Amino acid sequence: MRRAALAAVAAAFLASAAVAADLVPTGSPAAAGYQPLGPDEQGVWTALEEAERDLKASKLLVRDEALAAYLRQVLCRTAPAEGCKAIRIYVVRDPQFNASMTANGMLLVNSGLLLRIRSEAELAAILGHEYAHFERRHSLALLKKARSATGFAAFLGAAGGLPLQLALIGSVFSFSQDQEREADIDGLKAMRAAGYRTRSAGEIWANLRAEMDATAVARQVRSRKDRRGMFETHPTTAERLTYLTASAASDPEGKAAATEYRTAISPLWPMLIDDQVKLNDFGGSDYLLNGLASGGWTGSLLYARGELYRFRGQADDFDKAAGYYREALAMPDAPPAAWRGLGLALARSGDGAGARTAIDEYLKRNPQASDKAMLAMISGGTQ
C-alpha cells in the first residue's frame, strides 16, 4: 500500500486511546514548558513521538524548506506565539483533501489540500481550524470518552485496502459536530484578527461541493457532497458553508493573498498535477483546473489540462491533449514537461514525426529525465 510508511501514525493513536481511559485534559498543550500530565497522557505523547520519528523518514513526506517556512509563517499569523512554537507542520504526499492535528502538535497537511485551496486566506482558515483542535485539546478529550480502542481497531482491521489516510488521525472520525463548529469558528476569529478575508473560509466548502458535483456528473452517479458516511459526526459541507458564510458576512474584505499562495506552492505544481490526474477523476480534475484558471489560462494550467486529456485517452483525447500542450508551449511559463506530453500525445495519435521532434526537444531540455530510455525509443533512438 502506498501509504504503508505512515501506518505507525495510526498505530500511535490506537496505542494512545488504549491508555487514555482516565485521561482528563487540563491546561493548554501550547503553554511554555508544558509536560504531559500523568501516565495516561505521557503514554499518548510517547506513542506520537515514535510515530513522528517514522513520519520524518517516510518517502511520502514532502521535503521543501521554502514551503515549510511559508506554511509556518501563515500559521503564526493566526496562532498565538507560544502555540505556533508548539506545532510541527508536515506536508504528506496524498492527493486527497485533508489536514489533521495530533494531540501533541503534529499538523499533517495533504498535498491534495494545497492543490484545492486558492489563496493564503483559505490556507489560514485550514491552519486556524486545525490549531483550534489542538488548543482546545479535542483529541485528548475524545480519547477519554472512547475509553478503549477496541471499536476503532476493529474498523481499521476491516478497512483493508482503503486509503490509510483515513486512519492517520483517529480523532478525525469522532470529533463531534460541536467540536468541529468550535474549530471552524475559532479559525474564523483567528483569520479576522490577522486581517485575512474571512469569506474565504466558506468558499473552501463551496468549491469542494462543486468539485464533488463535477465528479458525479462525469461518472454519471449521484453527488456525494451531502453524504456524511463514516464522518457522520461532522457537519455537512452545506452546514459549514452556511454558518461560515453567515459569520463572515459583515466582516471587512481583508486580504486574500492569492498570488502569494500560488508562488509558494509553484515548486510542487508538477507533483500536484501528476498525482491529481492519476486519481482517474476527470470531472473533478477538470473542475479544479477551470477554477484555477479563473484569472486566465497559464502555461502550467494548459499543460495540466493536456495531461488530463492524455491520461483519459478517449476518442479524440490525444488530439485535444496535443492542442493544449501546444497552447502551453506558446506561454512564457510553459514547463519543459509540456514537450514530453506533446510527444506522447502525438505518438498515440499516429504523428510519429511530430512525436520525435517534441520528445527530442524535451530530452534536450531535460537530459537527466528518469524515463529517458523509454522516450529515446519513441523518438527513434536519436538521444
DRENDO-1510 file (C-alpha; in Angstrom, 1 decimal, always signed):
<recs>
REC; n; res; u; v; w
REC; 1; MET; +0.0; +0.0; +0.0 .
REC; 2; ARG; +1.3; +3.4; -1.0 .
REC; 3; ARG; +0.7; +4.9; +2.5 .
REC; 4; ALA; +2.1; +2.0; +4.5 .
REC; 5; ALA; +5.1; +4.1; +5.6 .
REC; 6; LEU; +2.6; +6.1; +7.7 .
REC; 7; ALA; +0.9; +3.2; +9.4 .
REC; 8; ALA; +2.8; +4.0; +12.6 .
REC; 9; VAL; +0.8; +7.2; +12.9 .
REC; 10; ALA; -2.5; +5.3; +13.0 .
REC; 11; ALA; -1.0; +2.7; +15.4 .
REC; 12; ALA; +0.1; +5.5; +17.7 .
REC; 13; PHE; -3.5; +6.7; +18.0 .
REC; 14; LEU; -4.6; +3.2; +18.8 .
REC; 15; ALA; -1.9; +2.9; +21.5 .
REC; 16; SER; -2.8; +6.3; +22.9 .
REC; 17; ALA; -6.5; +5.5; +23.1 .
REC; 18; ALA; -5.7; +2.3; +24.9 .
REC; 19; VAL; -4.1; +4.1; +27.7 .
REC; 20; ALA; -6.5; +7.0; +27.8 .
REC; 21; ALA; -9.3; +5.7; +30.0 .
REC; 22; ASP; -8.7; +8.1; +32.8 .
REC; 23; LEU; -7.2; +11.0; +30.8 .
REC; 24; VAL; -8.5; +14.4; +31.9 .
REC; 25; PRO; -7.4; +17.2; +29.6 .
REC; 26; THR; -6.0; +20.0; +31.7 .
REC; 27; GLY; -4.3; +23.2; +30.6 .
REC; 28; SER; -3.0; +24.2; +27.2 .
REC; 29; PRO; -0.6; +21.9; +25.4 .
REC; 30; ALA; +0.8; +25.0; +23.8 .
REC; 31; ALA; +1.9; +26.5; +27.1 .
REC; 32; ALA; +5.6; +27.1; +27.5 .
REC; 33; GLY; +7.3; +24.1; +29.2 .
REC; 34; TYR; +4.1; +22.1; +29.0 .
REC; 35; GLN; +4.6; +18.5; +30.2 .
REC; 36; PRO; +2.1; +15.6; +29.7 .
REC; 37; LEU; +0.1; +15.0; +32.8 .
REC; 38; GLY; +0.2; +11.6; +34.4 .
REC; 39; PRO; +0.9; +8.2; +32.9 .
REC; 40; ASP; -2.0; +8.3; +30.5 .
REC; 41; GLU; -1.2; +11.5; +28.7 .
REC; 42; GLN; +2.5; +10.6; +28.8 .
REC; 43; GLY; +1.6; +7.4; +27.0 .
REC; 44; VAL; -0.1; +9.4; +24.3 .
REC; 45; TRP; +2.9; +11.6; +23.8 .
REC; 46; THR; +5.4; +8.7; +23.8 .
REC; 47; ALA; +3.3; +6.9; +21.1 .
REC; 48; LEU; +3.0; +10.0; +19.0 .
REC; 49; GLU; +6.7; +10.8; +19.3 .
REC; 50; GLU; +7.6; +7.4; +17.9 .
REC; 51; ALA; +5.1; +7.9; +15.1 .
REC; 52; GLU; +6.6; +11.3; +14.3 .
REC; 53; ARG; +10.1; +9.8; +14.0 .
REC; 54; ASP; +8.7; +7.3; +11.5 .
REC; 55; LEU; +6.9; +10.1; +9.6 .
REC; 56; LYS; +10.1; +12.1; +9.2 .
REC; 57; ALA; +11.7; +9.1; +7.5 .
REC; 58; SER; +8.8; +8.4; +5.2 .
REC; 59; LYS; +9.1; +8.7; +1.4 .
REC; 60; LEU; +5.7; +10.3; +1.4 .
REC; 61; LEU; +6.9; +13.4; +3.3 .
REC; 62; VAL; +7.3; +16.4; +1.0 .
REC; 63; ARG; +10.6; +18.0; +1.9 .
REC; 64; ASP; +10.6; +21.6; +0.7 .
REC; 65; GLU; +12.1; +24.1; +3.2 .
REC; 66; ALA; +10.7; +27.2; +1.5 .
REC; 67; LEU; +7.2; +25.7; +1.5 .
REC; 68; ALA; +7.6; +24.7; +5.2 .
REC; 69; ALA; +8.7; +28.2; +6.1 .
REC; 70; TYR; +5.7; +29.7; +4.3 .
REC; 71; LEU; +3.2; +27.4; +6.0 .
REC; 72; ARG; +4.7; +28.2; +9.4 .
REC; 73; GLN; +4.5; +31.9; +8.6 .
REC; 74; VAL; +0.8; +31.7; +7.8 .
REC; 75; LEU; +0.2; +29.5; +10.9 .
REC; 76; CYS; +2.0; +32.0; +13.1 .
REC; 77; ARG; -0.2; +34.8; +11.9 .
REC; 78; THR; -3.3; +33.0; +13.1 .
REC; 79; ALA; -2.0; +31.3; +16.3 .
REC; 80; PRO; -0.5; +32.7; +19.5 .
REC; 81; ALA; +3.3; +32.9; +19.6 .
REC; 82; GLU; +3.6; +30.1; +22.1 .
REC; 83; GLY; +1.1; +28.0; +20.2 .
REC; 84; CYS; +2.9; +28.4; +16.9 .
REC; 85; LYS; +6.2; +27.2; +18.5 .
REC; 86; ALA; +4.4; +24.0; +19.7 .
REC; 87; ILE; +3.3; +23.0; +16.2 .
REC; 88; ARG; +5.4; +21.0; +13.7 .
REC; 89; ILE; +3.9; +21.0; +10.2 .
REC; 90; TYR; +4.4; +18.1; +7.8 .
REC; 91; VAL; +3.2; +18.0; +4.1 .
REC; 92; VAL; +2.3; +14.5; +3.2 .
REC; 93; ARG; +2.1; +13.4; -0.5 .
REC; 94; ASP; -1.5; +12.4; -0.7 .
REC; 95; PRO; -3.8; +13.8; -3.4 .
REC; 96; GLN; -6.9; +13.8; -1.2 .
REC; 97; PHE; -8.2; +17.0; +0.6 .
REC; 98; ASN; -7.3; +16.7; +4.2 .
REC; 99; ALA; -5.4; +18.2; +7.1 .
REC; 100; SER; -5.1; +16.7; +10.6 .
REC; 101; MET; -3.7; +17.7; +14.0 .
REC; 102; THR; -2.4; +15.3; +16.7 .
REC; 103; ALA; -2.7; +15.9; +20.4 .
REC; 104; ASN; +1.0; +16.7; +20.7 .
REC; 105; GLY; +1.2; +19.2; +17.9 .
REC; 106; MET; +1.9; +17.3; +14.7 .
REC; 107; LEU; +0.0; +19.0; +11.9 .
REC; 108; LEU; -0.3; +17.0; +8.7 .
REC; 109; VAL; -1.3; +18.7; +5.5 .
REC; 110; ASN; -2.1; +16.6; +2.5 .
REC; 111; SER; -0.6; +17.8; -0.8 .
REC; 112; GLY; -4.1; +17.4; -2.3 .
REC; 113; LEU; -5.4; +20.2; +0.0 .
REC; 114; LEU; -2.7; +22.5; -1.3 .
REC; 115; LEU; -3.9; +22.0; -4.8 .
REC; 116; ARG; -7.5; +22.7; -3.9 .
REC; 117; ILE; -7.2; +25.9; -1.9 .
REC; 118; ARG; -6.8; +29.1; -3.9 .
REC; 119; SER; -5.3; +31.7; -1.5 .
REC; 120; GLU; -3.4; +32.3; +1.6 .
REC; 121; ALA; -6.6; +33.3; +3.3 .
REC; 122; GLU; -8.1; +29.8; +2.6 .
REC; 123; LEU; -4.8; +28.3; +3.9 .
REC; 124; ALA; -5.2; +30.4; +7.1 .
REC; 125; ALA; -8.7; +29.1; +7.6 .
REC; 126; ILE; -7.5; +25.5; +7.4 .
REC; 127; LEU; -4.5; +26.0; +9.7 .
REC; 128; GLY; -6.6; +28.0; +12.2 .
REC; 129; HIS; -9.2; +25.3; +12.3 .
REC; 130; GLU; -6.5; +22.6; +13.0 .
REC; 131; TYR; -4.8; +24.7; +15.6 .
REC; 132; ALA; -8.1; +25.2; +17.4 .
REC; 133; HIS; -8.5; +21.4; +17.7 .
REC; 134; PHE; -5.0; +21.4; +19.3 .
REC; 135; GLU; -5.6; +24.3; +21.6 .
REC; 136; ARG; -9.0; +23.0; +22.8 .
REC; 137; ARG; -7.5; +19.5; +23.3 .
REC; 138; HIS; -10.3; +17.9; +21.4 .
REC; 139; SER; -8.2; +14.8; +20.6 .
REC; 140; LEU; -7.4; +14.1; +24.3 .
REC; 141; ALA; -11.0; +14.7; +25.3 .
REC; 142; LEU; -12.1; +12.2; +22.7 .
REC; 143; LEU; -9.6; +9.6; +23.8 .
REC; 144; LYS; -11.0; +9.8; +27.4 .
REC; 145; LYS; -14.5; +9.5; +26.0 .
REC; 146; ALA; -13.6; +6.4; +23.9 .
REC; 147; ARG; -12.1; +4.6; +26.9 .
REC; 148; SER; -10.8; +1.8; +24.7 .
REC; 149; ALA; -9.5; +1.4; +21.2 .
REC; 150; THR; -11.5; -1.8; +20.5 .
REC; 151; GLY; -14.0; -0.4; +18.1 .
REC; 152; PHE; -11.5; +1.7; +16.2 .
REC; 153; ALA; -9.1; -1.2; +16.0 .
REC; 154; ALA; -11.8; -3.3; +14.5 .
REC; 155; PHE; -12.6; -0.7; +12.0 .
REC; 156; LEU; -9.0; -0.4; +10.9 .
REC; 157; GLY; -8.8; -4.2; +10.5 .
REC; 158; ALA; -11.9; -4.1; +8.3 .
REC; 159; ALA; -10.7; -1.2; +6.3 .
REC; 160; GLY; -8.2; -3.4; +4.5 .
REC; 161; GLY; -7.2; -1.7; +1.2 .
REC; 162; LEU; -8.9; +1.7; +2.0 .
REC; 163; PRO; -6.5; +4.6; +1.9 .
REC; 164; LEU; -4.6; +4.7; +5.1 .
REC; 165; GLN; -5.1; +8.4; +5.1 .
REC; 166; LEU; -8.4; +7.6; +6.7 .
REC; 167; ALA; -6.5; +6.2; +9.7 .
REC; 168; LEU; -3.8; +8.8; +10.1 .
REC; 169; ILE; -5.6; +10.7; +12.8 .
REC; 170; GLY; -8.0; +8.6; +14.8 .
REC; 171; SER; -9.8; +11.6; +16.2 .
REC; 172; VAL; -11.0; +12.8; +12.9 .
REC; 173; PHE; -13.6; +10.1; +12.8 .
REC; 174; SER; -15.3; +11.2; +16.0 .
REC; 175; PHE; -15.0; +14.9; +16.6 .
REC; 176; SER; -18.5; +16.0; +17.5 .
REC; 177; GLN; -20.3; +18.5; +15.4 .
REC; 178; ASP; -19.9; +21.0; +18.3 .
REC; 179; GLN; -16.1; +20.4; +18.3 .
REC; 180; GLU; -16.0; +20.9; +14.5 .
REC; 181; ARG; -18.0; +24.1; +14.7 .
REC; 182; GLU; -15.8; +25.3; +17.6 .
REC; 183; ALA; -12.7; +24.8; +15.4 .
REC; 184; ASP; -14.3; +26.4; +12.4 .
REC; 185; ILE; -15.4; +29.5; +14.3 .
REC; 186; ASP; -12.0; +29.7; +16.2 .
REC; 187; GLY; -10.3; +29.5; +12.9 .
REC; 188; LEU; -12.5; +32.3; +11.5 .
REC; 189; LYS; -11.7; +34.5; +14.5 .
REC; 190; ALA; -8.0; +34.0; +14.0 .
REC; 191; MET; -8.3; +34.9; +10.3 .
REC; 192; ARG; -10.2; +38.1; +11.3 .
REC; 193; ALA; -7.6; +39.1; +13.8 .
REC; 194; ALA; -4.8; +38.5; +11.2 .
REC; 195; GLY; -6.6; +40.6; +8.6 .
REC; 196; TYR; -7.4; +37.8; +6.2 .
REC; 197; ARG; -10.5; +37.7; +4.0 .
REC; 198; THR; -12.9; +35.7; +6.2 .
REC; 199; ARG; -15.3; +34.9; +3.4 .
REC; 200; SER; -12.6; +32.6; +2.0 .
REC; 201; ALA; -13.3; +30.1; +4.8 .
REC; 202; GLY; -16.8; +29.3; +3.4 .
REC; 203; GLU; -15.5; +29.3; -0.1 .
REC; 204; ILE; -13.4; +26.3; +0.6 .
REC; 205; TRP; -16.5; +24.3; +1.2 .
REC; 206; ALA; -18.4; +25.8; -1.7 .
REC; 207; ASN; -15.6; +24.7; -4.1 .
REC; 208; LEU; -15.4; +21.2; -2.6 .
REC; 209; ARG; -19.1; +20.8; -3.1 .
REC; 210; ALA; -18.8; +21.9; -6.7 .
REC; 211; GLU; -15.9; +19.5; -7.3 .
REC; 212; MET; -18.0; +16.6; -5.9 .
REC; 213; ASP; -20.8; +17.6; -8.3 .
REC; 214; ALA; -18.4; +17.7; -11.2 .
REC; 215; THR; -17.0; +14.3; -10.3 .
REC; 216; ALA; -20.5; +12.9; -10.1 .
REC; 217; VAL; -21.6; +14.3; -13.5 .
REC; 218; ALA; -18.6; +12.8; -15.2 .
REC; 219; ARG; -19.2; +9.4; -13.6 .
REC; 220; GLN; -22.9; +9.6; -14.0 .
REC; 221; VAL; -23.6; +8.9; -10.4 .
REC; 222; ARG; -25.2; +10.9; -7.5 .
REC; 223; SER; -23.0; +13.6; -5.9 .
REC; 224; ARG; -21.5; +12.7; -2.5 .
REC; 225; LYS; -21.5; +16.4; -1.4 .
REC; 226; ASP; -24.2; +16.0; +1.3 .
REC; 227; ARG; -23.2; +12.5; +2.5 .
REC; 228; ARG; -21.6; +12.1; +5.9 .
REC; 229; GLY; -20.8; +8.4; +5.7 .
REC; 230; MET; -18.2; +7.4; +8.4 .
REC; 231; PHE; -17.8; +11.2; +9.1 .
REC; 232; GLU; -21.4; +11.4; +10.4 .
REC; 233; THR; -20.3; +13.4; +13.4 .
REC; 234; HIS; -19.1; +16.2; +11.2 .
REC; 235; PRO; -21.3; +19.0; +10.0 .
REC; 236; THR; -22.1; +18.5; +6.3 .
REC; 237; THR; -20.3; +20.7; +3.8 .
REC; 238; ALA; -23.6; +22.6; +3.3 .
REC; 239; GLU; -23.9; +23.3; +7.0 .
REC; 240; ARG; -20.3; +24.5; +7.1 .
REC; 241; LEU; -20.8; +26.7; +4.1 .
REC; 242; THR; -23.9; +28.2; +5.6 .
REC; 243; TYR; -22.6; +29.1; +9.1 .
REC; 244; LEU; -19.1; +30.2; +7.9 .
REC; 245; THR; -20.6; +32.4; +5.3 .
REC; 246; ALA; -23.1; +34.0; +7.7 .
REC; 247; SER; -20.3; +34.5; +10.3 .
REC; 248; ALA; -18.2; +36.4; +7.8 .
REC; 249; ALA; -20.9; +38.3; +6.1 .
REC; 250; SER; -20.4; +41.6; +7.9 .
REC; 251; ASP; -16.6; +41.5; +8.0 .
REC; 252; PRO; -14.3; +43.9; +6.1 .
REC; 253; GLU; -12.9; +42.5; +2.8 .
REC; 254; GLY; -9.4; +41.5; +4.3 .
REC; 255; LYS; -6.5; +40.1; +2.3 .
REC; 256; ALA; -6.8; +37.0; +0.2 .
REC; 257; ALA; -3.1; +36.9; -0.9 .
REC; 258; ALA; -3.9; +34.6; -3.8 .
REC; 259; THR; -0.7; +35.5; -5.7 .
REC; 260; GLU; +1.5; +34.9; -2.7 .
REC; 261; TYR; -0.1; +31.5; -2.2 .
REC; 262; ARG; +0.4; +30.4; -5.9 .
REC; 263; THR; +4.0; +31.5; -5.7 .
REC; 264; ALA; +4.6; +29.5; -2.6 .
REC; 265; ILE; +3.2; +26.2; -4.0 .
REC; 266; SER; +4.6; +26.6; -7.5 .
REC; 267; PRO; +7.6; +24.3; -7.0 .
REC; 268; LEU; +5.2; +21.5; -6.1 .
REC; 269; TRP; +3.0; +22.1; -9.1 .
REC; 270; PRO; +4.2; +19.2; -11.4 .
REC; 271; MET; +3.8; +16.7; -8.5 .
REC; 272; LEU; +0.4; +18.1; -7.5 .
REC; 273; ILE; -0.9; +17.8; -11.1 .
REC; 274; ASP; +0.6; +14.4; -11.7 .
REC; 275; ASP; -1.0; +13.0; -8.5 .
REC; 276; GLN; -4.4; +14.6; -9.3 .
REC; 277; VAL; -4.5; +13.3; -12.8 .
REC; 278; LYS; -3.7; +9.8; -11.7 .
REC; 279; LEU; -6.8; +9.8; -9.4 .
REC; 280; ASN; -8.8; +9.0; -12.6 .
REC; 281; ASP; -11.3; +11.7; -11.7 .
REC; 282; PHE; -11.7; +13.6; -14.9 .
REC; 283; GLY; -14.7; +15.6; -13.9 .
REC; 284; GLY; -13.3; +16.8; -10.5 .
REC; 285; SER; -9.9; +17.4; -12.0 .
REC; 286; ASP; -11.3; +19.4; -14.9 .
REC; 287; TYR; -13.3; +21.5; -12.4 .
REC; 288; LEU; -10.2; +22.2; -10.4 .
REC; 289; LEU; -8.3; +23.3; -13.4 .
REC; 290; ASN; -11.0; +25.6; -14.6 .
REC; 291; GLY; -11.3; +27.1; -11.2 .
REC; 292; LEU; -7.5; +27.7; -11.0 .
REC; 293; ALA; -7.7; +29.3; -14.5 .
REC; 294; SER; -10.4; +31.8; -13.5 .
REC; 295; GLY; -7.9; +34.6; -13.9 .
REC; 296; GLY; -6.7; +33.3; -17.2 .
REC; 297; TRP; -5.0; +30.1; -18.5 .
REC; 298; THR; -1.3; +29.9; -17.9 .
REC; 299; GLY; +1.3; +27.6; -19.5 .
REC; 300; SER; +1.3; +25.4; -16.4 .
REC; 301; LEU; -2.5; +25.1; -16.3 .
REC; 302; LEU; -2.7; +24.3; -20.1 .
REC; 303; TYR; +0.0; +21.7; -19.6 .
REC; 304; ALA; -2.1; +20.2; -16.8 .
REC; 305; ARG; -5.2; +20.1; -19.0 .
REC; 306; GLY; -3.2; +18.3; -21.7 .
REC; 307; GLU; -2.1; +15.8; -19.1 .
REC; 308; LEU; -5.7; +15.3; -18.0 .
REC; 309; TYR; -6.9; +14.5; -21.5 .
REC; 310; ARG; -3.9; +12.4; -22.4 .
REC; 311; PHE; -4.4; +10.2; -19.3 .
REC; 312; ARG; -8.1; +9.8; -20.0 .
REC; 313; GLY; -7.4; +8.6; -23.6 .
REC; 314; GLN; -10.9; +8.5; -25.0 .
REC; 315; ALA; -11.7; +9.2; -28.7 .
REC; 316; ASP; -10.1; +12.4; -29.8 .
REC; 317; ASP; -8.5; +13.0; -26.4 .
REC; 318; PHE; -4.9; +12.7; -27.7 .
REC; 319; ASP; -5.6; +15.3; -30.4 .
REC; 320; LYS; -7.2; +17.6; -27.7 .
REC; 321; ALA; -4.2; +17.0; -25.4 .
REC; 322; ALA; -1.8; +17.9; -28.2 .
REC; 323; GLY; -3.7; +21.1; -28.7 .
REC; 324; TYR; -3.4; +22.1; -25.0 .
REC; 325; TYR; +0.3; +21.2; -24.9 .
REC; 326; ARG; +0.9; +23.5; -28.0 .
REC; 327; GLU; -1.1; +26.3; -26.3 .
REC; 328; ALA; +1.0; +25.8; -23.2 .
REC; 329; LEU; +4.3; +25.9; -25.1 .
REC; 330; ALA; +3.3; +29.3; -26.6 .
REC; 331; MET; +3.2; +30.7; -23.0 .
REC; 332; PRO; +6.3; +32.0; -21.2 .
REC; 333; ASP; +5.7; +29.8; -18.1 .
REC; 334; ALA; +5.3; +26.5; -20.0 .
REC; 335; PRO; +7.0; +23.7; -18.1 .
REC; 336; PRO; +9.5; +21.6; -20.1 .
REC; 337; ALA; +7.3; +18.6; -19.5 .
REC; 338; ALA; +4.9; +20.0; -22.0 .
REC; 339; TRP; +7.3; +18.9; -24.7 .
REC; 340; ARG; +7.2; +15.4; -23.3 .
REC; 341; GLY; +3.4; +15.4; -23.1 .
REC; 342; LEU; +3.1; +16.7; -26.6 .
REC; 343; GLY; +5.4; +13.9; -27.9 .
REC; 344; LEU; +3.5; +11.2; -26.1 .
REC; 345; ALA; +0.1; +12.5; -27.3 .
REC; 346; LEU; +1.3; +12.8; -30.9 .
REC; 347; ALA; +2.7; +9.3; -30.7 .
REC; 348; ARG; -0.7; +7.9; -29.6 .
REC; 349; SER; -2.5; +9.9; -32.4 .
REC; 350; GLY; -0.2; +8.5; -35.1 .
REC; 351; ASP; +2.1; +11.5; -35.8 .
REC; 352; GLY; +5.4; +9.8; -35.5 .
REC; 353; ALA; +7.5; +12.7; -36.9 .
REC; 354; GLY; +5.9; +15.2; -34.6 .
REC; 355; ALA; +6.3; +12.9; -31.7 .
REC; 356; ARG; +10.1; +12.6; -32.4 .
REC; 357; THR; +10.5; +16.3; -32.7 .
REC; 358; ALA; +8.7; +17.0; -29.4 .
REC; 359; ILE; +10.5; +14.3; -27.4 .
REC; 360; ASP; +13.9; +15.3; -28.8 .
REC; 361; GLU; +13.2; +18.8; -27.6 .
REC; 362; TYR; +12.2; +17.6; -24.2 .
REC; 363; LEU; +15.3; +15.5; -23.8 .
REC; 364; LYS; +17.4; +18.4; -24.9 .
REC; 365; ARG; +15.9; +20.5; -22.1 .
REC; 366; ASN; +15.9; +17.7; -19.6 .
REC; 367; PRO; +18.8; +15.3; -20.4 .
REC; 368; GLN; +18.6; +13.6; -17.0 .
REC; 369; ALA; +15.0; +12.6; -17.4 .
REC; 370; SER; +14.2; +9.5; -15.4 .
REC; 371; ASP; +12.4; +7.9; -18.3 .
REC; 372; LYS; +15.0; +9.0; -20.9 .
REC; 373; ALA; +15.5; +5.5; -22.2 .
REC; 374; MET; +11.8; +4.9; -23.0 .
REC; 375; LEU; +11.4; +8.4; -24.5 .
REC; 376; ALA; +14.5; +7.8; -26.7 .
REC; 377; MET; +13.0; +4.7; -28.1 .
REC; 378; ILE; +9.9; +6.6; -29.1 .
REC; 379; SER; +12.0; +9.4; -30.7 .
REC; 380; GLY; +13.9; +6.8; -32.8 .
REC; 381; GLY; +16.9; +6.4; -30.6 .
REC; 382; THR; +18.4; +9.8; -31.5 .
REC; 383; GLN; +19.4; +10.7; -28.0 .
</recs>
